[in-house]
């Protein structure tokens, strides 16, 4: 009997289109002789729709965008839950929603309630990993070096913007980066070189979140490491994109298609050892599962600073996570997907031994 694989994509997120690209790549990589693939689309308004079973390659990610006509969130979600998740047939979910309402623990919580195995981290790791401010506090407690930063809430800015600007200038200085706390793919992020730029960046970032992180700029290269596993995670070699030193925004990251990967990244043995140690520590501190991409800055003096973690990194044609594993141990796209599904089933099986009642053992 085949296993039903539910690829959940799209989502009520600013990273909606990135998710479509990831879904296309994942669907095309899955062994269709082993899995019945059922893509589940969530519209930008949050309405759930079924794409139908996929039996061949998806030629373009735009084909996965379903036009939702009528219906509301509860109706669409309820119908699909009954249609797919009430079956006795073996199943596993593969959420590839990036950003809010998918990568942040909300979807993971629903899948936990349904008792459905799913790829990736659980509720806690997903929520904390998505919230840059919360993640930074936990990682700092673990002794992992990071850039100096501040957290700014919307109501604080509304009540005392001048005081916050003064504090940022005193504690962080320019240049600095303003980021929505709960978003990825470089959306809503600005590099600020002066006070007017800072004010504009804060206003722009608050369009995406009620909480911002402001960071001191670290001059250095951006290196990425991929972590794979559950209780005993393993780490890939480090990689980087060859790019101009200016800010790497959403358009250049996903749409230009002109990026060149350097894998393994240049660096001393000591630097690469630190990257691996910090990446594995971050994965374990956040209670990660399945996969995680950990991003670092490395300065000219070989200082290593953790930038951020990504609990559901992309799988587009230029994505670093699959490329890192292919260059580390030869793992291909289909093999990587199979390993991730296996990790999801392994973790789910372990959870089934947990007692939720007070019966005597």
C-alpha positions in Angstrom: 0.0 0.0 0.0 1.3 3.4 -0.9 1.7 6.2 1.7 -0.3 9.4 1.2 2.0 12.4 1.1 0.3 15.7 1.7 2.5 18.6 0.5 1.0 21.7 2.2 2.1 24.9 0.5 1.2 28.5 -0.2 -0.1 30.1 2.9 -1.1 33.4 4.4 2.4 34.7 4.3 4.6 37.2 2.5 6.6 34.3 1.4 3.7 32.7 -0.5 5.4 32.6 -3.9 8.6 31.1 -2.4 6.5 28.3 -1.0 5.1 27.5 -4.5 8.6 27.1 -5.9 9.6 24.8 -3.0 6.4 22.8 -3.4 7.1 22.2 -7.1 10.6 21.0 -6.4 9.5 18.7 -3.6 6.6 17.2 -5.6 8.8 16.5 -8.6 11.5 14.9 -6.4 9.2 12.4 -4.6 9.1 8.8 -5.6 5.7 8.5 -7.1 5.9 4.7 -7.1 6.0 4.8 -3.3 3.8 7.8 -2.5 0.5 9.1 -3.6 1.1 12.8 -3.7 -1.7 15.2 -2.7 -0.7 18.9 -2.8 -2.8 21.0 -0.5 -2.9 24.7 -1.3 -3.5 27.4 1.2 -4.4 30.8 -0.5 -3.1 34.2 0.6 -6.4 34.6 2.4 -6.0 31.3 4.3 -8.5 29.2 2.3 -7.6 25.5 1.9 -8.0 23.8 -1.5 -7.0 20.5 -3.0 -4.9 20.3 -6.1 -5.7 16.6 -6.6 -3.4 13.7 -6.8 -0.2 14.3 -8.8 1.0 11.5 -11.0 3.5 13.4 -13.2 6.0 16.3 -13.1 4.8 19.9 -12.4 6.3 22.0 -15.2 6.0 25.4 -13.6 5.2 26.5 -10.0 2.4 28.8 -11.2 0.4 25.7 -12.0 0.2 25.0 -8.3 -1.6 28.3 -7.7 -5.3 27.5 -7.3 -7.9 30.1 -7.8 -10.2 29.9 -4.8 -13.7 30.9 -5.6 -16.0 31.4 -2.6 -15.9 29.5 0.7 -14.2 30.5 3.9 -11.2 29.2 5.9 -13.2 26.9 8.2 -15.2 25.3 5.3 -12.1 24.7 3.1 -10.0 23.4 6.0 -12.8 21.2 7.4 -13.5 19.6 4.0 -9.9 18.7 3.3 -9.3 17.4 6.8 -12.2 15.0 6.5 -11.3 14.1 2.9 -7.6 13.3 3.5 -6.8 13.0 7.2 -9.8 10.8 8.3 -8.4 7.9 6.1 -6.8 4.8 7.7 -4.2 4.7 4.9 -0.6 5.5 6.0 0.2 9.2 5.6 2.8 11.9 6.2 2.6 15.7 5.8 5.3 17.8 4.2 4.7 21.4 5.1 6.6 23.7 2.8 5.0 27.0 3.9 7.7 29.6 4.6 7.1 32.3 7.2 4.0 33.1 9.2 1.0 30.7 9.5 3.1 27.7 8.4 6.7 27.8 9.6 5.9 29.4 12.9 4.3 26.4 14.7 0.7 27.1 13.8 0.4 24.5 11.2 2.6 22.1 13.2 0.1 22.5 16.1 -2.8 21.4 13.8 -0.9 18.4 12.6 -0.1 17.4 16.2 -3.8 17.6 17.0 -4.5 15.4 14.0 -1.8 13.0 15.2 -0.3 13.1 11.7 3.5 12.6 11.1 5.1 15.6 9.4 8.4 16.8 8.1 10.3 19.3 10.1 10.5 20.8 13.6 7.6 20.7 16.1 5.6 23.5 17.6 8.2 24.9 20.0 11.2 24.8 17.6 9.2 26.2 14.8 7.7 29.1 16.8 11.0 30.0 18.5 13.0 29.6 15.3 10.6 31.9 13.5 10.8 34.6 16.2 14.2 36.1 15.8 14.0 37.9 19.1 13.1 34.8 21.1 15.7 32.6 19.2 18.4 35.2 20.0 17.7 35.0 23.7 17.9 31.2 23.8 21.0 31.1 21.6 22.7 33.7 23.8 22.0 31.6 26.9 23.7 28.7 25.1 26.8 30.9 24.6 26.5 31.2 20.8 28.0 34.5 19.6 25.6 36.9 17.8 25.6 40.5 16.6 24.4 43.1 19.1 20.7 43.7 18.7 17.6 45.3 20.2 13.9 44.4 20.1 11.3 47.1 19.3 7.6 46.6 19.7 5.0 48.6 17.7 3.4 50.2 20.7 6.8 51.3 22.0 7.6 53.0 18.7 4.2 54.7 18.6 4.7 56.0 22.2 8.4 57.1 22.0 10.0 56.9 18.5 12.6 59.6 19.3 13.8 57.8 22.4 14.1 54.5 20.5 16.0 56.1 17.7 18.4 57.6 20.3 18.9 54.2 22.0 19.6 52.5 18.7 22.2 55.1 17.8 23.8 54.8 21.2 23.9 51.0 21.5 24.1 49.8 17.9 25.1 52.7 15.7 25.1 52.8 11.9 24.9 50.9 9.7 22.3 48.6 11.2 19.6 46.3 10.0 15.9 46.5 10.7 14.0 43.1 10.5 10.5 41.9 11.2 10.9 39.4 14.0 8.7 36.8 12.4 9.5 36.6 8.7 12.2 35.3 6.4 13.4 35.4 2.8 14.8 39.0 3.4 11.2 40.4 3.2 10.8 43.7 5.1 14.5 43.9 6.0 16.4 47.2 5.4 20.0 48.3 5.9 20.1 51.7 7.5 23.0 54.2 7.2 21.4 57.2 8.9 18.5 58.4 11.0 16.1 59.1 8.1 16.8 55.7 6.7 16.2 54.1 10.1 12.8 55.8 10.5 11.7 54.7 7.1 12.9 51.1 7.7 11.1 50.8 11.0 7.8 52.0 9.4 8.3 49.5 6.5 9.1 46.6 8.7 6.1 47.2 11.0 3.9 46.4 8.0 4.9 42.8 8.4 5.1 42.3 12.1 4.3 43.9 15.5 7.9 43.2 16.7 11.2 44.1 15.1 14.8 43.2 15.6 17.4 45.9 15.0 21.0 44.5 14.6 24.4 46.1 14.4 26.0 45.4 11.1 28.7 42.7 11.0 31.2 43.1 8.2 31.9 39.7 6.8 30.9 36.9 4.6 27.6 35.1 5.0 28.0 31.3 5.3 25.2 28.7 5.7 25.2 25.2 7.2 22.5 22.5 6.8 21.5 20.3 9.8 19.7 17.0 9.3 18.4 14.6 11.9 16.4 14.2 15.1 18.0 13.1 18.3 21.4 12.7 16.7 21.7 15.4 14.0 24.5 15.7 11.5 25.9 18.8 9.9 26.8 19.5 6.3 29.8 21.4 5.0 29.4 25.2 4.9 28.4 27.1 1.7 28.0 30.6 0.6 26.6 32.6 -2.4 29.0 34.6 -4.5 27.4 38.0 -4.5 28.1 41.7 -4.2 28.7 42.9 -0.6 25.5 45.0 -0.5 22.3 43.7 1.1 20.9 40.5 -0.4 17.2 41.2 -0.8 14.2 39.1 -1.7 14.4 39.9 -5.5 18.0 38.9 -5.8 17.6 35.9 -3.6 14.7 34.2 -5.4 13.8 36.0 -8.6 17.0 37.0 -10.5 18.4 33.4 -10.9 21.9 34.8 -11.2 23.3 33.4 -7.9 26.4 31.2 -7.8 27.0 28.9 -4.9 30.5 28.2 -3.5 30.5 24.8 -1.7 32.4 24.2 0.4 32.9 27.8 1.4 36.5 29.1 1.9 37.7 29.2 5.5 40.1 27.7 8.0 39.6 24.4 9.6 39.0 26.2 12.9 36.2 28.3 11.4 34.5 25.3 9.8 34.7 23.5 13.1 33.0 26.4 14.9 30.3 26.6 12.3 29.5 22.9 12.8 29.6 23.1 16.6 27.4 26.2 16.7 24.9 24.9 14.1 24.4 21.6 16.0 24.2 23.4 19.3 21.5 25.7 17.9 19.5 22.8 16.5 19.6 21.0 19.9 18.9 24.1 22.0 15.8 24.9 19.9 14.8 21.2 20.0 14.9 21.0 16.2 13.7 18.0 14.2 14.2 16.9 10.6 16.0 19.9 9.1 17.4 23.3 9.8 19.5 25.8 8.0 21.8 27.9 10.2 23.2 31.1 8.8 26.4 32.8 10.0 28.6 35.8 9.5 32.4 35.3 9.4 34.6 38.3 9.6 38.0 38.9 8.1 39.5 38.1 11.6 37.7 34.7 11.5 35.1 35.7 14.1 31.9 33.7 13.8 28.5 35.1 14.6 25.2 33.2 14.2 22.8 35.3 12.1 19.6 33.2 12.2 18.1 29.8 11.9 15.5 28.6 9.4 13.4 25.6 10.3 11.9 25.2 6.9 14.5 26.3 4.4 13.5 26.6 0.7 14.1 23.9 -1.9 14.1 26.1 -5.0 16.6 25.5 -7.8 19.0 27.9 -6.2 18.4 26.9 -2.6 21.4 26.2 -0.4 20.1 23.4 1.8 19.8 20.6 -0.8 23.0 21.8 -2.5 24.9 21.5 0.7 23.9 17.9 1.3 24.7 16.9 -2.3 28.2 18.3 -1.9 28.6 16.9 1.6 27.8 13.2 1.0 26.3 13.0 -2.5 22.7 13.0 -1.3 20.4 13.8 -4.3 17.1 15.7 -4.2 15.0 12.6 -4.1 17.2 11.0 -1.5 17.0 14.1 0.7 13.2 14.1 0.5 13.2 10.4 1.4 15.5 11.0 4.4 13.3 13.8 5.6 10.1 11.7 5.4 11.9 8.9 7.2 12.9 11.3 10.0 9.3 12.5 10.3 7.9 8.9 10.6 10.7 8.1 13.1 9.8 11.1 15.3 6.1 10.3 15.1 6.6 6.7 16.1 8.6 7.8 19.2 5.7 10.2 20.2 3.2 7.3 20.2 4.8 5.9 23.3 4.1 9.0 25.3 1.3 8.6 27.9 -1.4 11.3 28.2 -3.5 9.7 30.9 -2.8 8.7 34.5 -3.1 5.0 34.1 -0.7 2.9 36.1 2.3 1.7 34.2 
